[in-house]
Amino acid sequence: MKSAALVTAAFALALAACSSSRAPAEAEAPPPPQPAQKTVFDTQFKALQKAKDVQKTVDQQKAEMDKKLDDQGG
């Protein structure tokens, strides 16, 4: 008997969770995107990006040097 009451209660909660009124999606326009705000981390992000760019340059130079060494037989 307890299981029947439990099933009935679960069914009632499931029905209560459903909303009978739905607003059309067209009526609710999303707000325009906010411009990016400056944060305290901006300088750190810029420094990190600069470090990544420098690392790419160093990796390219290393690859060129390795290729030259391989071409010379070393």
ABEGO torsion letter per residue (X at the ends): XAAAAAAAAAAAAAAAABBABBBBAAABBBBBBBBBBBBAAAAAAAAAAAAAAAAAAAAAAAAAAAAAAAAAGX
